[in-house]
Amino acid sequence: AVLNVTADAGRVEFWRALADACIPDGTQSAEFGLDPAALAVPVRIAWGTCDRIVPVGQLDRVGGAVAQHRLDGVGHVPQVEDSARLARILREMLGTE
């Protein structure tokens, strides 16, 4: 599916323009305003310490009682890069561990 989407020159230019706007220097330029600490449900954030798109340092600004899992050696796609560790975190959160 990815190859089919990227085969269309117009789509490739769109994705390139979007990437240039959101990730001008290879790192996400904007921080999104969601405050997970303000949610009325338990929150856990799993973040790869090697994420080159959204730097793990953004996690330092999350306040409140939010569980943080900094995944050493993992990049931007932890569910693919370390699915076993992410599954363990989810099982623990769901109480099925």
C-alpha positions, 0 to 999 in steps of 0.5 A: 500500500505504501509503495502504491501511494508513493508511486503517484508523483503528486502524492510524493510531493504532498508528503514531501511538503508535509514533512518539510513543514512538520519536520524541517530539520529532521525533528518534529518542530511542533509540540501538540497541546494535549495535556495527558495529566488533565485526562480523567483516565490513567495515562501511560506514555511509551516513548523510544529514547532513540526517536529521531522524529519526536525527541524523547525530551518532550516527555520531560514536560508531561506533568501529573501522575502520568506513567512514563516508559522510556524505551532504551534503544527504541525509535519512533515506532515502538510497537514495531521495534520492541513489540514484546516490551510494549505488549508487556506494558499494555498487559500490565496497564490492563491488569492481565500481566 
